[in-house]
Amino acid sequence: MSEAAIEAPVAPVEMTDNAVKRISEILKTEPEGSFLRIGVDGGGCSGFTYTYKIETERADDDLILARDGATVMIDPVSLEFLQGCRIDFINNLMGRMFKIENPAATASCGCGSSFAV
């Protein structure tokens, strides 16, 4: 890890216990040093869409969220849209998925994968 990487004692993005457990399970099946990158891209039916990628390359300015075997990286541009978010993992009759509760979102699509600010 680079010295310039940001490690926040009080995370600007929260991960629920369910999200931590699922991310940890996923990363156990990936190569050593892998993490989940959560980002925001333009597009989607509401304007922006959440992205999830397993990666091994970290940038010096990534926000690092690490807890109980779950490591998440967020780049600074995406963090502008994700500040104050809560990342959860839902497992119910409708399916299994990550859900981001975003206080900055003014609208979202029905499935919750895209949003507007």
All heavy atoms as an XYZ file, in Angstrom:
872
protein
N       0.849     -1.176      0.000
C       0.000      0.000      0.000
C       0.893      1.236      0.000
O       1.847      1.328      0.736
C      -0.908     -0.053      1.221
C      -1.728      1.178      1.418
S      -2.954      1.059      2.748
C      -2.186      0.066      3.967
N       0.536      2.197     -0.783
C       1.300      3.430     -0.902
C       1.039      4.338      0.295
O      -0.055      4.349      0.851
C       0.882      4.140     -2.195
O       1.365      5.455     -2.188
N       2.026      5.137      0.653
C       1.847      6.070      1.757
C       0.813      7.131      1.436
O       0.201      7.695      2.320
C       3.184      6.741      2.100
C       4.164      5.798      2.740
C       5.458      6.500      3.076
O       5.451      7.717      3.283
O       6.486      5.824      3.124
N       0.610      7.430      0.143
C      -0.346      8.457     -0.256
C      -1.786      7.959     -0.223
O      -2.703      8.736     -0.331
C      -0.012      8.974     -1.657
N      -1.996      6.639     -0.075
C      -3.350      6.103     -0.032
C      -4.068      6.646      1.202
O      -3.466      6.871      2.243
C      -3.321      4.582      0.000
N      -5.350      6.831      1.060
C      -6.161      7.377      2.149
C      -6.729      6.217      2.956
O      -7.403      5.362      2.423
C      -7.320      8.229      1.589
C      -6.775      9.355      0.732
C      -8.197      8.757      2.702
C      -7.834     10.049     -0.096
N      -6.454      6.196      4.250
C      -7.067      5.220      5.132
C      -7.859      5.998      6.174
O      -7.295      6.694      6.996
C      -6.034      4.329      5.796
C      -5.374      3.378      4.822
C      -4.584      2.309      5.517
O      -5.209      1.410      6.103
O      -3.357      2.382      5.484
N      -9.170      5.887      6.097
C     -10.040      6.685      6.952
C     -10.472      5.900      8.184
O     -11.072      4.845      8.052
C     -11.277      7.128      6.166
N     -10.172      6.393      9.399
C     -10.629      5.709     10.598
C     -12.152      5.760     10.711
O     -12.773      4.826     11.164
C      -9.958      6.458     11.744
C      -9.475      7.742     11.169
C      -9.364      7.558      9.688
N     -12.748      6.856     10.315
C     -14.194      6.973     10.240
C     -14.512      7.031      8.754
O     -14.234      8.020      8.086
C     -14.716      8.237     10.965
C     -16.206      8.365     10.791
C     -14.322      8.204     12.425
N     -15.048      5.944      8.245
C     -15.229      5.812      6.805
C     -16.283      6.770      6.269
O     -17.368      6.879      6.829
C     -15.610      4.380      6.476
N     -15.959      7.455      5.168
C     -16.946      8.314      4.519
C     -17.991      7.494      3.765
O     -18.977      8.011      3.288
C     -16.112      9.158      3.567
C     -14.884      8.370      3.323
C     -14.657      7.543      4.553
N     -17.739      6.187      3.659
C     -18.673      5.236      3.071
C     -18.777      4.080      4.049
O     -17.771      3.559      4.510
C     -18.172      4.739      1.694
C     -19.088      3.674      1.143
C     -18.040      5.898      0.712
N     -19.986      3.676      4.375
C     -20.209      2.616      5.357
C     -20.492      1.284      4.661
O     -21.171      1.252      3.635
C     -21.415      2.987      6.230
C     -21.802      1.939      7.225
C     -23.110      2.237      7.934
O     -23.661      3.324      7.758
O     -23.581      1.343      8.651
N     -19.964      0.212      5.215
C     -20.281     -1.137      4.749
C     -21.031     -1.858      5.863
O     -20.558     -1.894      6.998
C     -19.010     -1.930      4.424
C     -18.231     -1.417      3.251
S     -16.888     -2.547      2.757
C     -15.788     -2.513      4.173
N     -22.186     -2.429      5.546
C     -22.924     -3.194      6.542
C     -22.231     -4.526      6.790
O     -21.379     -4.961      6.012
C     -24.366     -3.474      6.074
O     -24.326     -4.350      4.944
C     -25.112     -2.193      5.751
N     -22.623     -5.193      7.851
C     -22.066     -6.512      8.151
C     -22.336     -7.487      7.010
O     -21.482     -8.304      6.673
C     -22.645     -7.060      9.459
C     -22.173     -6.289     10.680
O     -21.153     -5.564     10.587
O     -22.814     -6.418     11.744
N     -23.540     -7.421      6.417
C     -23.868     -8.308      5.294
C     -22.961     -8.047      4.096
O     -22.520     -8.988      3.428
C     -25.328     -8.136      4.870
C     -26.294     -8.759      5.843
O     -25.936     -9.623      6.638
N     -27.536     -8.325      5.790
N     -22.677     -6.789      3.802
C     -21.786     -6.456      2.687
C     -20.370     -6.949      2.972
O     -19.730     -7.537      2.093
C     -21.790     -4.954      2.433
N     -19.892     -6.737      4.167
C     -18.544     -7.178      4.545
C     -18.430     -8.688      4.395
O     -17.460     -9.199      3.815
C     -18.199     -6.740      5.988
C     -16.950     -7.431      6.487
C     -18.051     -5.231      6.064
N     -19.427     -9.406      4.865
C     -19.404    -10.865      4.780
C     -19.369    -11.319      3.322
O     -18.575    -12.196      2.960
C     -20.626    -11.445      5.492
C     -20.680    -12.948      5.470
C     -21.894    -13.467      6.214
C     -21.956    -14.978      6.110
N     -23.189    -15.508      6.681
N     -20.215    -10.745      2.479
C     -20.273    -11.175      1.076
C     -18.999    -10.799      0.320
O     -18.474    -11.603     -0.466
C     -21.496    -10.575      0.379
C     -21.651    -11.043     -1.046
C     -21.849    -12.551     -1.124
N     -21.897    -12.966     -2.516
C     -21.309    -14.046     -3.002
N     -20.660    -14.871     -2.196
N     -21.387    -14.334     -4.274
N     -18.486     -9.596      0.533
C     -17.248     -9.173     -0.138
C     -16.098    -10.090      0.274
O     -15.310    -10.531     -0.562
C     -16.929     -7.696      0.158
C     -17.992     -6.797     -0.466
C     -15.530     -7.325     -0.343
C     -17.977     -5.363      0.045
N     -16.026    -10.410      1.547
C     -14.988    -11.316      2.050
C     -15.096    -12.684      1.383
O     -14.087    -13.270      0.979
C     -15.103    -11.442      3.564
O     -14.171    -12.348      4.068
N     -16.320    -13.209      1.259
C     -16.535    -14.503      0.594
C     -16.060    -14.457     -0.853
O     -15.410    -15.389     -1.334
C     -18.017    -14.882      0.628
C     -18.540    -15.261      1.986
C     -20.063    -15.385      2.035
O     -20.742    -15.062      1.018
O     -20.583    -15.793      3.081
N     -16.390    -13.384     -1.564
C     -16.001    -13.239     -2.966
C     -14.479    -13.179     -3.088
O     -13.885    -13.855     -3.924
C     -16.641    -11.982     -3.587
C     -18.155    -12.170     -3.709
C     -16.021    -11.663     -4.945
C     -18.915    -10.890     -4.037
N     -13.848    -12.371     -2.238
C     -12.401    -12.172     -2.350
C     -11.603    -13.422     -2.002
O     -10.479    -13.587     -2.472
C     -11.963    -10.988     -1.495
C     -12.482     -9.624     -1.962
C     -12.005     -8.519     -1.030
C     -12.081     -9.339     -3.407
N     -12.166    -14.328     -1.206
C     -11.476    -15.581     -0.879
C     -11.245    -16.433     -2.118
O     -10.328    -17.250     -2.142
C     -12.280    -16.380      0.153
C     -12.187    -15.836      1.546
C     -13.029    -16.652      2.501
C     -13.031    -16.016      3.873
N     -13.939    -16.708      4.807
N     -12.072    -16.244     -3.138
C     -11.952    -17.045     -4.364
C     -11.102    -16.347     -5.429
O     -10.912    -16.884     -6.511
C     -13.345    -17.337     -4.965
O     -13.944    -16.113     -5.404
C     -14.242    -18.020     -3.949
N     -10.605    -15.166     -5.117
C      -9.812    -14.374     -6.059
C      -8.328    -14.449     -5.716
O      -7.963    -14.826     -4.604
C     -10.282    -12.919     -6.034
C     -11.725    -12.720     -6.478
C     -11.975    -13.085     -7.932
O     -11.053    -12.951     -8.766
O     -13.100    -13.526     -8.241
N      -7.456    -14.041     -6.648
C      -6.013    -14.042     -6.363
C      -5.659    -13.164     -5.158
O      -6.366    -12.187     -4.855
C      -5.401    -13.464     -7.646
C      -6.418    -13.689     -8.704
C      -7.753    -13.619     -8.014
N      -4.575    -13.513     -4.505
C      -4.064    -12.751     -3.352
C      -3.939    -11.270     -3.716
O      -3.469    -10.935     -4.802
C      -2.699    -13.298     -2.951
C      -2.090    -12.631     -1.742
C      -2.719    -13.091     -0.437
O      -3.281    -14.201     -0.385
O      -2.647    -12.319      0.524
N      -4.373    -10.398     -2.836
C      -4.268     -8.962     -3.065
C      -5.433     -8.358     -3.830
O      -5.443     -7.158     -4.099
N      -6.426     -9.172     -4.165
C      -7.596     -8.654     -4.888
C      -8.482     -7.853     -3.945
O      -8.490     -8.064     -2.733
C      -8.417     -9.800     -5.482
O      -7.701    -10.477     -6.473
N      -9.240     -6.941     -4.526
C     -10.199     -6.130     -3.780
C     -11.381     -5.833     -4.681
O     -11.332     -6.049     -5.892
C      -9.550     -4.835     -3.269
C      -8.966     -3.989     -4.363
C      -9.751     -3.070     -5.047
C      -7.629     -4.118     -4.714
C      -9.210     -2.300     -6.065
C      -7.080     -3.349     -5.726
C      -7.869     -2.441     -6.398
N     -12.454     -5.345     -4.094
C     -13.628     -4.923     -4.850
C     -13.539     -3.428     -5.074
O     -13.431     -2.659     -4.111
C     -14.910     -5.264     -4.094
C     -16.211     -4.814     -4.765
C     -16.434     -5.545     -6.085
C     -17.392     -5.039     -3.828
N     -13.538     -3.013     -6.340
C     -13.569     -1.588     -6.656
C     -15.020     -1.208     -6.934
O     -15.668     -1.810     -7.783
C     -12.716     -1.252     -7.871
C     -12.775      0.248     -8.194
C     -11.814      0.661     -9.269
N     -10.421      0.460     -8.903
C      -9.733      1.240     -8.063
N     -10.319      2.267     -7.485
N      -8.462      0.989     -7.807
N     -15.508     -0.236     -6.177
C     -16.852      0.300     -6.399
C     -16.683      1.682     -6.984
O     -15.915      2.501     -6.471
C     -17.672      0.343     -5.093
C     -17.832     -1.088     -4.550
C     -19.026      1.000     -5.335
C     -18.576     -1.168     -3.243
N     -17.382      1.928     -8.078
C     -17.248      3.204     -8.758
C     -18.576      3.723     -9.275
O     -19.624      3.100     -9.085
N     -18.496      4.855     -9.939
C     -19.662      5.495    -10.545
C     -19.281      5.866    -11.968
O     -18.228      6.458    -12.197
C     -20.073      6.763     -9.751
C     -21.181      7.514    -10.468
C     -20.495      6.389     -8.340
N     -20.133      5.496    -12.921
C     -19.943      5.857    -14.325
C     -21.177      6.599    -14.813
O     -22.283      6.389    -14.294
C     -19.764      4.603    -15.194
C     -18.371      4.026    -15.143
O     -17.428      4.764    -14.777
O     -18.220      2.838    -15.465
N     -20.987      7.425    -15.832
C     -22.115      8.065    -16.478
C     -22.905      7.024    -17.243
O     -22.352      6.073    -17.782
N     -24.211      7.172    -17.271
C     -25.066      6.221    -17.983
C     -26.109      5.651    -17.064
O     -26.287      6.093    -15.931
N     -26.822      4.660    -17.550
C     -27.899      4.092    -16.760
C     -29.168      4.889    -16.990
O     -29.144      6.007    -17.516
N     -30.283      4.346    -16.612
C     -31.555      5.006    -16.908
C     -31.791      6.256    -16.071
O     -32.656      7.066    -16.402
C     -32.707      4.021    -16.772
S     -32.780      3.142    -15.214
N     -31.022      6.463    -15.006
C     -31.210      7.660    -14.180
C     -30.054      8.644    -14.265
O     -30.062      9.652    -13.583
C     -31.428      7.257    -12.712
O     -32.659      6.598    -12.561
N     -29.037      8.372    -15.071
C     -27.933      9.317    -15.243
C     -26.569      8.785    -14.873
O     -25.607      8.971    -15.585
N     -26.451      8.116    -13.728
C     -25.196      7.512    -13.288
C     -25.473      6.067    -12.901
O     -26.575      5.735    -12.483
C     -24.610      8.250    -12.074
C     -24.214      9.666    -12.359
C     -25.053     10.706    -12.039
C     -22.999      9.951    -12.952
C     -24.702     12.026    -12.307
C     -22.630     11.262    -13.226
C     -23.487     12.297    -12.900
N     -24.467      5.235    -13.009
C     -24.622      3.836    -12.635
C     -23.481      3.407    -11.717
O     -22.364      3.898    -11.849
C     -24.704      2.938    -13.892
O     -25.035      1.619    -13.495
C     -23.410      2.918    -14.659
N     -23.778      2.527    -10.771
C     -22.763      1.977     -9.878
C     -22.027      0.866    -10.605
O     -22.625      0.087    -11.342
C     -23.403      1.417     -8.604
C     -24.155      2.448     -7.804
C     -25.542      2.390     -7.679
C     -23.487      3.488     -7.162
C     -26.243      3.330     -6.935
C     -24.179      4.434     -6.422
C     -25.554      4.352     -6.314
O     -26.243      5.286     -5.590
N     -20.725      0.778    -10.396
C     -19.923     -0.285    -10.998
C     -19.214     -1.066     -9.908
O     -18.857     -0.520     -8.857
C     -18.877      0.282    -11.988
O     -17.980      1.153    -11.283
C     -19.543      1.045    -13.119
N     -19.019     -2.354    -10.173
C     -18.349     -3.263     -9.248
C     -17.357     -4.089    -10.057
O     -17.742     -4.734    -11.031
C     -19.354     -4.208     -8.584
C     -20.502     -3.506     -7.895
C     -21.677     -3.209     -8.581
C     -20.417     -3.150     -6.554
C     -22.731     -2.573     -7.955
C     -21.467     -2.513     -5.914
C     -22.629     -2.228     -6.621
O     -23.662     -1.592     -6.000
N     -16.087     -4.068     -9.661
C     -15.056     -4.825    -10.371
C     -14.085     -5.416     -9.359
O     -13.731     -4.758     -8.377
C     -14.253     -3.918    -11.305
C     -15.050     -3.266    -12.395
C     -14.172     -2.313    -13.184
C     -15.008     -1.478    -14.118
N     -14.241     -0.404    -14.735
N     -13.645     -6.628     -9.618
C     -12.572     -7.225     -8.831
C     -11.273     -6.804     -9.502
O     -11.089     -7.014    -10.700
C     -12.669     -8.759     -8.789
C     -14.011     -9.206     -8.205
C     -11.485     -9.346     -8.011
C     -14.226     -8.826     -6.750
N     -10.368     -6.201     -8.740
C      -9.098     -5.717     -9.277
C      -7.968     -6.020     -8.311
O      -8.203     -6.369     -7.152
C      -9.156     -4.208     -9.538
C     -10.122     -3.806    -10.625
C     -10.045     -2.328    -10.965
O      -9.276     -1.582    -10.321
O     -10.772     -1.915    -11.877
N      -6.737     -5.823     -8.798
C      -5.552     -5.981     -7.956
C      -4.671     -4.736     -7.983
O      -3.756     -4.626     -7.171
C      -4.709     -7.194     -8.396
O      -4.353     -7.036     -9.768
C      -5.463     -8.497     -8.196
N      -4.914     -3.810     -8.895
C      -4.101     -2.595     -9.017
C      -4.752     -1.436     -8.271
O      -5.877     -1.051     -8.575
C      -3.918     -2.224    -10.487
C      -3.160     -3.251    -11.292
C      -1.717     -3.400    -10.836
O      -1.072     -2.383    -10.513
O      -1.241     -4.551    -10.802
N      -4.017     -0.891     -7.325
C      -4.505      0.233     -6.523
C      -3.870      1.527     -7.000
O      -2.724      1.547     -7.412
C      -4.137      0.029     -5.058
C      -4.722     -1.204     -4.471
C      -4.238     -1.438     -3.064
N      -4.874     -2.641     -2.543
C      -4.705     -3.086     -1.327
N      -3.915     -2.456     -0.495
N      -5.321     -4.174     -0.940
N      -4.621      2.604     -6.901
C      -4.079      3.933     -7.190
C      -3.704      4.592     -5.865
O      -4.288      4.280     -4.814
C      -5.107      4.775     -7.937
N      -2.745      5.493     -5.908
C      -2.280      6.166     -4.683
C      -3.383      6.937     -3.967
O      -3.351      7.081     -2.758
C      -1.128      7.117     -5.001
C       0.149      6.379     -5.345
O       0.264      5.182     -5.001
O       1.032      6.994     -5.960
N      -4.358      7.437     -4.719
C      -5.392      8.277     -4.108
C      -6.713      7.550     -3.877
O      -7.731      8.174     -3.587
C      -5.613      9.544     -4.936
C      -5.952      9.267     -6.383
O      -5.955      8.091     -6.799
O      -6.213     10.245     -7.117
N      -6.731      6.213     -3.975
C      -7.938      5.441     -3.686
C      -8.295      5.537     -2.208
O      -7.405      5.537     -1.341
C      -7.728      3.951     -4.000
C      -7.847      3.618     -5.467
O      -8.444      4.414     -6.218
O      -7.350      2.553     -5.864
N      -9.580      5.579     -1.929
C     -10.063      5.413     -0.564
C     -10.077      3.915     -0.298
O     -10.574      3.141     -1.125
C     -11.478      5.980     -0.399
C     -12.147      5.646      0.946
C     -11.501      6.439      2.076
C     -13.633      5.900      0.877
N      -9.521      3.495      0.822
C      -9.462      2.081      1.183
C     -10.415      1.831      2.345
O     -10.300      2.463      3.397
C      -8.038      1.679      1.615
C      -7.038      1.974      0.498
C      -8.008      0.208      2.027
C      -5.594      1.891      0.950
N     -11.344      0.913      2.129
C     -12.227      0.453      3.200
C     -11.880     -1.012      3.428
O     -12.014     -1.827      2.507
C     -13.698      0.575      2.796
C     -14.188      1.960      2.385
C     -15.592      1.872      1.813
C     -14.161      2.900      3.580
N     -11.426     -1.356      4.609
C     -11.034     -2.739      4.884
C     -11.569     -3.158      6.247
O     -11.417     -2.438      7.238
C      -9.512     -2.871      4.851
N     -12.222     -4.332      6.243
C     -12.768     -4.864      7.493
C     -13.023     -6.363      7.337
O     -13.669     -6.783      6.386
C     -14.077     -4.144      7.825
C     -14.602     -4.442      9.194
C     -15.812     -3.576      9.523
N     -16.976     -4.439      9.526
C     -18.196     -4.064      9.253
N     -18.453     -2.824      8.919
N     -19.183     -4.916      9.285
N     -12.511     -7.153      8.252
C     -12.803     -8.586      8.332
C     -12.642     -9.312      6.999
O     -13.496    -10.106      6.611
C     -14.220     -8.813      8.872
C     -14.415     -8.232     10.266
O     -13.426     -8.170     11.025
O     -15.539     -7.817     10.588
N     -11.557     -9.053      6.279
C     -11.295     -9.740      5.022
C     -11.953     -9.126      3.803
O     -11.792     -9.615      2.696
N     -12.703     -8.056      3.999
C     -13.350     -7.355      2.885
C     -12.588     -6.063      2.621
O     -12.469     -5.224      3.511
C     -14.799     -7.036      3.223
N     -12.060     -5.920      1.412
C     -11.349     -4.707      1.033
C     -12.043     -4.093     -0.172
O     -12.232     -4.753     -1.192
C      -9.880     -4.997      0.694
O      -9.265     -5.632      1.816
C      -9.133     -3.710      0.364
N     -12.409     -2.824     -0.032
C     -13.079     -2.065     -1.085
C     -12.234     -0.843     -1.380
O     -11.726     -0.193     -0.464
C     -14.505     -1.646     -0.647
C     -15.131     -0.690     -1.646
C     -15.381     -2.870     -0.445
N     -12.089     -0.522     -2.663
C     -11.397      0.695     -3.098
C     -12.390      1.573     -3.841
O     -13.216      1.077     -4.608
C     -10.245      0.368     -4.048
C      -9.195     -0.519     -3.484
S      -8.153      0.350     -2.340
C      -7.218     -1.016     -1.715
N     -12.260      2.878     -3.609
C     -13.093      3.858     -4.310
C     -12.188      4.981     -4.778
O     -11.448      5.563     -3.978
C     -14.206      4.414     -3.395
C     -15.091      3.268     -2.877
C     -15.038      5.468     -4.132
C     -16.106      3.693     -1.825
N     -12.243      5.281     -6.079
C     -11.416      6.359     -6.621
C     -12.008      7.719     -6.213
O     -13.185      7.805     -5.862
C     -11.313      6.254     -8.146
C     -12.638      6.502     -8.824
O     -12.934      7.671     -9.127
O     -13.397      5.534     -9.036
N     -11.207      8.791     -6.226
C     -11.662     10.103     -5.750
C     -12.863     10.670     -6.519
O     -13.727     11.303     -5.911
C     -10.446     11.011     -5.933
C      -9.286     10.106     -6.002
C      -9.786      8.815     -6.568
N     -12.938     10.442     -7.822
C     -14.077     10.969     -8.588
C     -15.358     10.265     -8.169
O     -16.385     10.905     -7.923
C     -13.828     10.816    -10.106
C     -15.065     11.204    -10.897
C     -12.633     11.660    -10.535
N     -15.317      8.945     -8.045
C     -16.493      8.198     -7.603
C     -16.868      8.553     -6.173
O     -18.058      8.613     -5.827
C     -16.247      6.686     -7.716
O     -16.081      6.311     -9.064
N     -15.862      8.814     -5.334
C     -16.132      9.157     -3.937
C     -16.974     10.419     -3.823
O     -17.792     10.538     -2.917
C     -14.824      9.311     -3.156
C     -14.961      9.563     -1.663
C     -15.743      8.441     -0.982
C     -13.593      9.725     -1.029
N     -16.808     11.344     -4.756
C     -17.648     12.545     -4.746
C     -19.127     12.190     -4.802
O     -19.959     12.865     -4.207
C     -17.289     13.460     -5.917
C     -15.943     14.116     -5.787
C     -15.635     15.042     -6.949
O     -16.570     15.688     -7.465
O     -14.457     15.109     -7.337
N     -19.479     11.110     -5.523
C     -20.866     10.676     -5.650
C     -21.279      9.695     -4.557
O     -22.464      9.503     -4.317
C     -21.085     10.011     -7.018
C     -20.916     10.939     -8.177
C     -19.718     10.979     -8.871
C     -21.948     11.781     -8.565
C     -19.556     11.834     -9.947
C     -21.792     12.645     -9.633
C     -20.594     12.675    -10.322
N     -20.303      9.058     -3.925
C     -20.588      8.015     -2.937
C     -20.429      8.473     -1.484
O     -20.717      7.711     -0.564
C     -19.678      6.808     -3.188
C     -19.904      6.084     -4.512
C     -18.813      5.041     -4.741
C     -21.273      5.437     -4.538
N     -19.957      9.687     -1.279
C     -19.746     10.217      0.076
C     -21.020     10.052      0.914
O     -22.092     10.473      0.505
C     -19.368     11.695     -0.012
C     -18.929     12.302      1.282
C     -17.502     11.921      1.641
O     -16.662     11.728      0.793
N     -17.235     11.838      2.915
N     -20.888      9.408      2.059
C     -22.017      9.230      2.968
C     -22.897      8.038      2.636
O     -23.916      7.816      3.284
N     -22.509      7.234      1.643
C     -23.303      6.072      1.234
C     -23.175      4.922      2.219
O     -22.224      4.838      2.985
C     -22.861      5.583     -0.142
S     -23.418      6.621     -1.473
N     -24.130      4.050      2.115
C     -24.129      2.806      2.888
C     -24.209      1.660      1.891
O     -25.161      1.563      1.116
C     -25.335      2.784      3.825
C     -25.406      1.603      4.722
C     -26.568      1.823      5.713
N     -26.661      0.724      6.620
C     -27.653     -0.170      6.603
N     -28.637     -0.053      5.753
N     -27.658     -1.154      7.461
N     -23.198      0.783      1.909
C     -23.157     -0.364      1.012
C     -23.696     -1.569      1.771
O     -23.201     -1.905      2.848
C     -21.723     -0.647      0.525
C     -21.162      0.581     -0.186
C     -21.693     -1.877     -0.378
C     -19.668      0.542     -0.390
N     -24.719     -2.198      1.212
C     -25.350     -3.350      1.845
C     -25.377     -4.503      0.846
O     -25.178     -4.304     -0.351
C     -26.770     -2.991      2.282
C     -27.356     -3.961      3.292
O     -26.642     -4.887      3.746
O     -28.541     -3.801      3.637
N     -25.598     -5.708      1.346
C     -25.806     -6.866      0.487
C     -27.138     -7.463      0.870
O     -27.391     -7.767      2.032
C     -24.691     -7.905      0.635
C     -24.874     -9.075     -0.283
C     -24.582     -8.952     -1.634
C     -25.364    -10.283      0.183
C     -24.770    -10.014     -2.504
C     -25.545    -11.348     -0.667
C     -25.250    -11.220     -2.015
N     -28.012     -7.613     -0.123
C     -29.371     -8.102      0.087
C     -29.470     -9.527     -0.449
O     -29.002     -9.808     -1.558
C     -30.390     -7.209     -0.676
C     -30.210     -5.737     -0.322
C     -31.809     -7.687     -0.443
C     -30.460     -5.393      1.105
N     -30.085    -10.403      0.309
C     -30.327    -11.774     -0.112
C     -31.773    -12.095      0.257
O     -32.073    -12.406      1.404
C     -29.354    -12.722      0.573
C     -29.501    -14.156      0.105
O     -30.245    -14.452     -0.818
N     -28.781    -15.053      0.764
N     -32.679    -11.953     -0.729
C     -34.090    -12.207     -0.461
C     -34.750    -12.873     -1.666
O     -34.068    -13.279     -2.603
C     -34.808    -10.905     -0.070
C     -34.752     -9.838     -1.140
O     -34.652    -10.137     -2.335
N     -34.814     -8.587     -0.730
N     -36.055    -12.970     -1.675
C     -36.771    -13.629     -2.770
C     -36.563    -12.942     -4.114
O     -36.675    -13.566     -5.165
C     -38.271    -13.690     -2.462
C     -38.663    -14.625     -1.320
C     -40.151    -14.495     -1.027
C     -38.302    -16.061     -1.639
N     -36.253    -11.665     -4.105
C     -36.029    -10.914     -5.339
C     -34.627    -11.152     -5.903
O     -34.355    -10.814     -7.033
C     -36.237     -9.416     -5.103
C     -37.644     -9.058     -4.665
S     -38.895     -9.534     -5.853
C     -38.547     -8.377     -7.147
N     -33.733    -11.702     -5.100
C     -32.388    -11.996     -5.577
C     -31.314    -11.619     -4.578
O     -31.589    -11.176     -3.470
N     -30.067    -11.791     -5.017
C     -28.890    -11.458     -4.220
C     -28.176    -10.332     -4.934
O     -27.833    -10.471     -6.111
C     -27.974    -12.672     -4.101
C     -28.598    -13.821     -3.370
C     -27.827    -15.126     -3.527
N     -26.397    -15.021     -3.515
C     -25.605    -15.435     -2.529
N     -26.112    -16.001     -1.477
N     -24.302    -15.298     -2.613
N     -27.938     -9.222     -4.219
C     -27.282     -8.091     -4.871
C     -26.745     -7.114     -3.843
O     -27.204     -7.062     -2.711
C     -28.260     -7.374     -5.786
C     -29.399     -6.686     -5.046
S     -30.598     -6.044     -6.185
C     -32.081     -6.295     -5.246
N     -25.739     -6.347     -4.294
C     -25.280     -5.230     -3.489
C     -26.265     -4.087     -3.691
O     -26.777     -3.880     -4.794
C     -23.873     -4.793     -3.901
C     -22.815     -5.748     -3.447
C     -22.236     -6.634     -4.339
C     -22.407     -5.771     -2.124
C     -21.269     -7.532     -3.926
C     -21.442     -6.661     -1.692
C     -20.877     -7.545     -2.598
N     -26.519     -3.366     -2.612
C     -27.427     -2.221     -2.664
C     -26.707     -1.040     -2.044
O     -26.161     -1.151     -0.940
C     -28.711     -2.510     -1.895
C     -29.671     -1.346     -1.881
C     -30.915     -1.662     -1.093
C     -31.810     -0.441     -1.056
N     -32.943     -0.645     -0.167
N     -26.700      0.073     -2.744
C     -26.072      1.280     -2.224
C     -27.164      2.276     -1.865
O     -27.969      2.660     -2.714
C     -25.088      1.879     -3.247
C     -23.936      0.901     -3.479
C     -24.570      3.238     -2.757
C     -22.875      1.370     -4.432
N     -27.189      2.641     -0.592
C     -28.110      3.675     -0.121
C     -27.353      4.986     -0.185
O     -26.403      5.200      0.564
C     -28.567      3.362      1.298
C     -29.344      2.066      1.402
C     -29.615      1.647      2.836
O     -29.476      2.481      3.754
O     -29.944      0.467      3.036
N     -27.760      5.847     -1.115
C     -27.017      7.064     -1.419
C     -27.827      8.290     -1.014
O     -28.812      8.628     -1.671
C     -26.701      7.096     -2.918
C     -25.765      8.204     -3.287
O     -25.622      9.183     -2.585
N     -25.120      8.051     -4.425
N     -27.413      8.993      0.042
C     -28.170     10.164      0.495
C     -28.128     11.330     -0.496
O     -28.982     12.214     -0.442
C     -27.501     10.546      1.817
C     -26.120     10.001      1.712
C     -26.233      8.753      0.875
N     -27.168     11.326     -1.425
C     -27.062     12.412     -2.401
C     -27.955     12.190     -3.623
O     -28.170     13.105     -4.409
C     -25.611     12.579     -2.853
N     -28.469     10.969     -3.792
C     -29.283     10.657     -4.971
C     -30.640     11.345     -4.870
O     -31.309     11.264     -3.847
C     -29.463      9.151     -5.105
N     -31.016     12.007     -5.941
C     -32.326     12.674     -5.993
C     -33.354     11.797     -6.696
O     -34.548     12.038     -6.579
C     -32.229     14.028     -6.720
O     -31.726     13.811     -8.040
C     -31.315     14.974     -5.961
N     -32.881     10.796     -7.438
C     -33.767      9.844     -8.122
C     -32.968      8.582     -8.374
O     -31.736      8.610     -8.404
C     -34.253     10.434     -9.448
N     -33.668      7.470     -8.545
C     -32.999      6.220     -8.906
C     -33.949      5.378     -9.733
O     -35.163      5.604     -9.740
C     -32.546      5.458     -7.655
O     -33.646      5.037     -6.897
N     -33.386      4.405    -10.424
C     -34.219      3.511    -11.225
C     -34.862      2.477    -10.304
O     -34.498      2.362     -9.140
C     -33.380      2.848    -12.313
S     -32.143      1.710    -11.684
N     -35.768      1.709    -10.832
C     -36.479      0.726    -10.046
C     -35.610     -0.351     -9.455
O     -35.849     -0.827     -8.350
N     -34.558     -0.747    -10.169
C     -33.701     -1.825     -9.659
C     -32.600     -1.294     -8.735
O     -31.910     -2.061     -8.093
C     -33.085     -2.608    -10.806
S     -31.907     -1.692    -11.806
N     -32.392      0.031     -8.691
C     -31.398      0.607     -7.793
C     -29.980      0.604     -8.310
O     -29.057      0.920     -7.574
N     -29.778      0.264     -9.594
C     -28.417      0.216    -10.110
C     -27.982      1.541    -10.716
O     -26.811      1.731    -11.035
C     -28.266     -0.889    -11.157
O     -29.090     -0.628    -12.260
N     -28.908      2.488    -10.908
C     -28.518      3.809    -11.407
C     -29.233      4.883    -10.594
O     -30.225      4.622     -9.926
C     -28.822      3.951    -12.905
O     -30.201      3.965    -13.155
N     -28.675      6.098    -10.672
C     -29.192      7.179     -9.844
C     -28.921      8.530    -10.496
O     -28.129      8.638    -11.428
C     -28.573      7.138     -8.436
C     -27.089      7.416     -8.426
C     -26.621      8.669     -8.063
C     -26.173      6.441     -8.776
C     -25.259      8.932     -8.050
C     -24.814      6.684     -8.776
C     -24.352      7.941     -8.410
N     -29.569      9.553     -9.980
C     -29.342     10.932    -10.411
C     -29.016     11.766     -9.188
O     -29.438     11.449     -8.074
C     -30.586     11.488    -11.112
N     -28.226     12.821     -9.391
C     -27.903     13.754     -8.299
C     -28.302     15.156     -8.697
O     -28.451     15.480     -9.843
C     -26.415     13.720     -7.907
C     -26.089     12.416     -7.228
C     -25.507     13.955     -9.080
